[in-house]
Amino acid sequence: NNNNSTIDDTNIQEYSLLYAYISQYLNGTDEWRINAFQLHTFDGSQTGIIITNTSIQQNIWISRINTIIRNLTTHTLAKLNQTLLSSEQVFYATWIYEQVIYPNESYLPGWKAIFMVFKGSDLYIFDNNQSPPLCAYDFIRCSRV
């Protein structure tokens, strides 16, 4: 899904929105982007920075993209739940940020995105290059339960 072309000096790229997420922060910092945001694909292999002319445009873009992401996630989790026992159903899934502290360095703490899932009576955290669950087997390979 990486079709690149140029129209009127605008770089156009195509990204999968399944389990994607948006960040308004500069990578690894607490600094907020002004009139821009970054779109990340679910496995982190692709990112794109979308720059808008106004904060109103920025909010509209973020709202619309988040709606599509939420709908895709809901649909995917509904299909996944069809393969799980009722006591093992996924009832909540979202991206969150985890603070990373570098003990041997004087850098400010950084942040990394992780995917969190409440399934049955367990909390699963998909991080360290683990992509969000697409099938029941993905929960078995999750390293943080």
C-alpha positions in Angstrom: 0.0 0.0 0.0 2.8 2.4 -0.6 1.8 4.1 -3.8 3.7 7.4 -4.1 3.0 10.1 -6.6 3.3 13.9 -6.8 0.5 16.3 -7.7 1.2 20.0 -7.6 4.3 19.6 -5.4 2.2 17.6 -2.9 3.6 14.2 -1.9 0.8 11.6 -1.8 1.2 8.4 0.1 -1.3 5.6 1.0 -1.4 4.0 4.4 -3.4 1.2 5.9 -5.6 2.6 8.7 -6.3 -0.7 10.4 -4.9 -0.3 14.0 -3.2 2.9 12.9 -2.8 5.8 15.4 -2.2 9.5 15.3 0.2 11.5 17.4 0.4 15.3 17.7 3.7 15.1 19.6 7.1 15.3 18.1 8.6 11.8 18.3 9.7 10.8 21.7 9.1 14.2 23.3 6.5 16.2 25.1 6.5 18.9 22.4 3.3 19.5 20.5 3.1 19.8 16.7 1.5 23.0 15.5 -0.9 22.5 12.6 0.5 19.1 12.0 0.1 15.5 13.1 1.8 12.2 12.5 0.0 9.0 11.3 1.6 5.7 12.3 0.6 2.3 10.7 -0.1 -0.5 13.1 3.3 -2.2 12.8 5.3 1.1 12.8 6.7 0.4 9.3 5.2 3.5 7.8 4.6 7.0 9.2 3.6 10.2 7.6 3.4 13.8 8.8 0.3 15.7 7.7 0.6 19.4 7.7 -2.4 21.6 7.7 -2.9 25.4 7.2 -5.0 25.9 10.4 -5.7 24.2 13.7 -9.3 23.9 12.5 -8.2 21.9 9.5 -5.9 19.8 11.7 -8.8 18.9 14.1 -11.1 18.0 11.2 -8.5 15.7 9.6 -7.7 14.1 13.0 -11.4 13.6 13.8 -12.1 12.0 10.4 -9.1 9.7 10.4 -9.7 8.6 14.0 -13.3 7.7 13.1 -12.1 5.5 10.3 -9.5 3.9 12.5 -12.1 3.3 15.3 -14.5 1.7 12.8 -11.9 -0.6 11.3 -10.7 -1.6 14.8 -14.3 -2.3 16.0 -14.9 -4.4 12.9 -11.7 -6.4 13.3 -12.2 -7.0 17.0 -15.8 -8.2 16.3 -14.5 -10.7 13.7 -11.8 -11.8 16.2 -14.4 -12.2 19.0 -16.3 -14.7 16.8 -13.4 -17.1 17.1 -13.0 -16.7 20.9 -15.0 -18.2 23.8 -17.4 -15.8 25.5 -15.2 -15.7 28.6 -12.2 -14.7 26.4 -13.8 -11.9 24.4 -11.9 -8.7 23.7 -13.8 -5.8 25.3 -11.4 -2.9 24.9 -8.4 -2.2 22.8 -6.4 1.1 22.3 -3.1 2.7 21.8 -1.4 4.3 24.8 2.0 5.8 25.5 4.5 4.4 27.9 7.3 6.5 29.3 10.8 5.3 28.6 13.5 6.3 31.0 17.1 6.0 30.0 18.9 5.3 33.4 22.5 5.7 32.1 21.8 8.8 30.0 21.0 12.4 30.9 18.2 12.6 28.2 14.7 13.6 29.1 12.3 10.6 29.3 10.9 9.5 26.0 7.6 8.0 25.0 6.7 4.9 23.0 3.3 3.8 21.7 2.1 0.4 22.9 -1.2 -1.4 22.1 -3.3 -2.5 25.1 -6.1 -5.1 25.0 -8.5 -6.2 27.7 -9.4 -9.8 26.8 -11.4 -11.9 29.2 -9.9 -11.2 32.7 -6.4 -10.4 31.3 -4.6 -7.2 30.1 -2.3 -7.7 27.1 0.3 -5.2 26.1 1.7 -5.5 22.6 5.0 -3.6 22.4 8.6 -4.1 21.3 7.7 -4.4 17.7 4.7 -6.7 18.4 1.8 -5.6 16.2 -1.8 -5.6 17.5 -3.7 -8.8 17.4 -5.2 -9.9 14.1 -6.0 -13.5 15.2 -6.3 -15.6 18.4 -2.7 -16.8 18.1 -1.4 -13.3 18.5 -2.5 -13.4 22.1 -0.3 -16.5 22.7 2.8 -14.7 21.4 2.1 -11.5 23.5 5.1 -11.1 25.9 3.3 -8.9 28.5 0.1 -10.3 30.0 
